[in-house]
Amino acid sequence: MVSNTIERDILIEAPVETVWKVVTEPEQIVKWFSDEAEVDLRAGGQGSLTFGAKATNQEVTVPLQVVAVEPPHRFAYRWDHPQGVEPQEGNSLLVEFALTDEGGNTRLRVTESGFAALERAEDEKTAYYEAHAKGWDVHTTNLRDYVAGQS
């Protein structure tokens, strides 16, 4: 059975407010995560992330719905839901960014959950989970390096 949750925890040498902007502003998101980004930054807001060169060998646009916006400490959205269906627990993945101040630096915890409930064959869910786990390793490193380059 596939694991349900991926967690990545990194320390970024920048203030929480800086990291908040990098994880929530589309013009910043494209520097470390997706090739294109649109985000209506409010609970219930819609958006999309387009991945191509940064994550996959074919372009894919993934719609998202913002779940929580609590500046500058928590940002969450649901994605990977069936087209034309409201994203909710059981039909989508939940991505959460939690930011905590650590002496002027930022502890960032990224959590993606909901894999076990996806309606896919078990081997497909396992491969999907593994791809996302590797992806978060790359993307969190990219995020940390991008923020460090701004200092």
Sequence and secondary structure as in RCSB ss.txt:
>XXXX:A:sequence
MVSNTIERDILIEAPVETVWKVVTEPEQIVKWFSDEAEVDLRAGGQGSLTFGAKATNQEVTVPLQVVAVEPPHRF
AYRWDHPQGVEPQEGNSLLVEFALTDEGGNTRLRVTESGFAALERAEDEKTAYYEAHAKGWDVHTTNLRDYVAGQ
S
>XXXX:A:secstr
   SEEEEEEEESS HHHHHHHHH HHHHHHHT SEEEE  STT EEEEEESTTT SS EEEEEEEEEEETTTEE
EEEE   TTS   BTTBEEEEEEEEEETTEEEEEEEEE GGGSSS HHHHHHHHHHHHHHHHHHHHHHHHHHHHH
 
